[in-house]
């Protein structure tokens, strides 16, 4: 007689995105910081310019997404590579609107808010859920990555609007967005606010939080930063990202071995 598989074990085996743990949020914030600083490094420090940087990073993102969709389940290294690249491309989307097309930051914020809301609306209408614990099919994963891209673009626009457009500075921006995430955490655990809403609200806010941290560390003191530079900041955070991603990969592999241990009967659902 086989033992029924717990829901969390079934999710570990079948889901195409990682569990939402503290490590997930740490690496998410670090990836957003890297997206901000690395985009600036390529664009300004290396002198590639926005157009070339956008094409290069867009091509790398498409390659990483192809590898992600080719996998049968969540693979730590590939997944987090996509997240880092999509954070850079999301930043570049907003930068192109602002610096090339001259679109005001408040307009970019509004545009990406509407586009993200439409994405969520279509996703829910087709799948009847926005939960990332049920990313079992290619179609759901497609909605997921589209939503993630627009959260990065929206977070960049909103973060730049508050930190630079309004002129409150990087320190205040970091404290503000950290406090807003804290409010969401309290609302979730103290007042039992909907878990899916809280996840996506926090996910959006980690982008401007990461961007504010990146700018605070990398920008010159005369501009309100600590002067570490984009190169040092990017390298330090990339090293930490790799370390945490390896940890998550090892942890997931151990959980899968446990789920597939003799006596269990996993229900495998093919991803169309």
C-alpha positions in Angstrom: 0.0 0.0 0.0 1.4 3.4 -1.0 1.4 6.5 1.2 -0.5 9.5 -0.2 1.9 12.3 -1.3 1.5 15.6 0.7 0.5 18.6 -1.4 3.8 20.4 -0.8 5.7 17.3 -2.0 3.6 17.2 -5.1 4.4 20.9 -5.7 8.1 20.2 -5.4 8.0 17.5 -8.0 5.7 19.2 -10.5 6.1 22.9 -10.1 8.3 24.8 -12.5 9.2 27.6 -10.0 10.8 27.3 -6.6 9.1 27.3 -3.2 8.5 30.7 -1.7 10.9 30.7 1.2 13.1 33.3 2.9 15.9 32.3 0.5 13.6 32.9 -2.5 13.0 36.5 -1.3 16.7 37.1 -0.6 17.8 36.0 -4.0 14.9 37.9 -5.6 16.0 41.2 -4.0 19.6 40.5 -4.9 18.7 39.8 -8.5 16.8 43.1 -8.8 19.8 45.0 -7.4 22.0 43.3 -9.9 19.6 44.1 -12.7 19.8 47.8 -11.8 23.6 48.0 -11.4 24.5 45.6 -14.3 22.3 47.5 -16.8 24.0 50.7 -15.8 27.4 49.0 -16.1 26.8 47.9 -19.6 25.1 51.0 -20.7 27.3 53.7 -19.1 30.6 52.2 -17.8 31.3 50.0 -20.9 29.7 52.6 -23.2 27.5 50.2 -25.1 24.5 52.5 -25.0 20.9 51.6 -24.4 20.2 50.2 -27.8 23.1 47.7 -28.0 22.7 46.8 -24.3 19.0 46.1 -24.8 19.5 43.9 -27.9 22.3 41.9 -26.2 20.5 41.3 -23.0 17.2 40.6 -24.8 19.0 37.9 -26.8 20.5 36.4 -23.7 17.1 36.4 -22.0 15.4 34.6 -24.9 18.2 32.0 -24.9 17.7 31.5 -21.1 13.9 31.3 -21.5 14.4 28.6 -24.2 16.5 26.6 -21.8 13.9 27.1 -19.0 11.0 25.9 -21.1 13.1 22.9 -22.3 13.4 21.6 -18.7 10.8 19.3 -17.3 10.7 20.9 -13.8 12.3 23.6 -11.7 16.1 23.8 -12.2 17.7 26.3 -9.8 20.6 27.5 -12.1 18.4 28.0 -15.2 15.5 29.5 -13.3 17.6 32.1 -11.5 19.6 32.9 -14.6 16.3 33.9 -16.2 15.3 36.0 -13.2 18.6 37.9 -13.3 18.3 38.5 -17.1 14.7 39.4 -16.9 15.4 42.0 -14.2 18.0 43.6 -16.5 15.7 43.6 -19.5 12.8 45.0 -17.3 15.1 47.8 -16.2 16.1 48.5 -19.8 12.4 48.7 -20.9 11.8 51.6 -18.6 15.2 53.2 -19.3 14.4 53.1 -23.1 11.0 54.8 -22.5 12.6 57.4 -20.3 15.9 58.2 -21.9 15.2 57.4 -25.6 11.5 58.2 -26.0 11.3 60.9 -23.3 8.3 59.3 -21.6 7.9 60.7 -18.1 8.4 58.3 -15.2 4.8 58.7 -13.9 3.5 57.8 -17.4 5.8 54.7 -17.5 4.5 53.7 -14.1 0.9 54.1 -15.2 1.5 52.2 -18.5 3.2 49.2 -16.8 0.6 49.2 -14.1 -2.2 48.8 -16.7 -0.2 46.3 -18.8 0.5 44.2 -15.7 -3.2 44.3 -14.6 -4.3 43.2 -18.0 -1.7 40.3 -17.9 -3.1 39.2 -14.5 -6.7 39.5 -15.9 -6.0 37.3 -18.9 -4.0 34.9 -16.8 -6.9 34.5 -14.3 -9.5 34.3 -17.0 -7.7 31.4 -18.7 -6.3 29.5 -15.6 -8.6 30.6 -12.8 -5.6 31.1 -10.5 -2.6 33.4 -10.2 -0.9 31.2 -7.7 2.8 30.3 -8.4 2.3 27.1 -6.5 0.5 25.7 -9.6 2.9 26.5 -12.4 2.5 23.0 -13.8 2.0 23.8 -17.5 3.9 25.7 -20.2 0.9 28.1 -20.6 0.9 29.0 -17.0 4.6 29.5 -17.0 4.3 31.8 -20.0 1.8 34.0 -18.1 4.2 33.8 -15.1 7.2 35.1 -17.0 5.3 37.8 -18.8 4.0 39.0 -15.4 7.5 38.9 -13.9 8.9 41.0 -16.8 6.2 43.7 -16.3 6.7 43.7 -12.5 10.4 44.5 -13.1 9.6 47.2 -15.5 6.9 48.7 -13.2 9.2 48.4 -10.2 11.9 50.3 -12.1 9.6 53.1 -13.2 8.0 53.5 -9.7 11.3 53.3 -7.9 13.0 55.9 -10.2 9.9 58.1 -9.9 10.1 58.2 -6.1 13.9 58.1 -5.7 14.9 60.4 -8.6 11.7 62.0 -10.1 10.4 63.2 -6.8 13.9 63.6 -5.5 13.6 61.9 -2.1 16.9 60.1 -2.5 18.1 56.5 -2.4 18.1 56.1 1.4 14.6 57.2 1.8 13.5 55.1 -1.2 15.1 52.0 0.3 13.5 52.6 3.7 10.1 53.4 2.1 9.9 50.2 -0.1 11.2 48.0 2.8 8.5 49.5 5.0 5.8 48.8 2.4 6.9 45.2 2.1 6.8 45.0 5.9 3.2 46.2 5.8 2.3 43.5 3.3 3.9 40.9 5.6 1.9 42.1 8.6 -1.3 42.1 6.5 -0.7 38.6 5.4 0.2 37.0 8.7 -1.7 39.2 11.2 -4.9 39.9 9.1 -4.9 36.9 6.8 -4.9 38.9 3.6 -5.1 36.8 0.4 -1.8 35.0 0.0 -1.7 35.4 -3.8 -2.4 39.2 -3.7 0.3 39.6 -1.0 2.8 37.6 -3.0 2.5 39.6 -6.1 2.3 42.9 -4.2 5.6 42.1 -2.4 7.1 40.8 -5.7 6.5 44.1 -7.4 7.9 46.1 -4.4 11.1 44.1 -4.3 12.0 45.6 -7.6 12.1 49.2 -6.5 13.6 48.1 -3.2 16.4 46.3 -5.0 16.9 49.2 -7.4 17.1 51.7 -4.5 19.7 49.4 -2.7 21.7 49.1 -6.0 21.7 52.9 -6.6 22.5 53.6 -2.9 25.6 51.3 -3.1 26.8 52.1 -6.5 26.2 55.8 -7.1 28.7 58.5 -6.2 28.5 60.2 -2.8 27.8 63.5 -4.5 24.7 61.8 -6.0 23.5 60.4 -2.7 25.2 57.0 -3.0 28.0 55.1 -1.2 30.3 55.1 -4.2 31.0 51.4 -4.5 30.5 51.6 -8.3 28.4 49.4 -10.5 31.2 46.8 -11.1 31.8 46.0 -7.5 28.2 46.1 -6.6 27.2 43.8 -9.5 30.0 41.3 -8.7 29.3 41.1 -5.0 25.6 40.5 -5.5 26.2 38.0 -8.3 28.4 35.9 -6.1 25.8 35.9 -3.3 23.1 35.0 -5.9 25.1 32.0 -7.2 25.7 30.8 -3.6 22.0 31.0 -2.6 20.9 29.5 -6.0 23.2 26.5 -5.4 21.8 26.1 -1.9 18.2 26.1 -3.3 19.2 23.6 -6.0 20.7 21.2 -3.4 17.7 21.6 -1.1 15.2 20.9 -3.9 17.1 17.9 -5.1 17.0 16.5 -1.5 13.2 17.2 -1.3 12.6 15.4 -4.7 14.5 12.3 -3.5 12.3 12.3 -0.4 9.2 12.7 -2.5 10.2 9.8 -4.8 11.3 7.5 -2.0 9.9 3.9 -2.1 6.3 3.7 -0.8 5.2 7.0 -2.4 3.0 7.3 -5.5 3.6 10.7 -7.1 1.0 11.8 -9.6 2.9 13.2 -12.6 1.1 15.7 -14.8 2.7 16.3 -18.2 3.2 20.0 -19.1 1.6 20.7 -22.5 
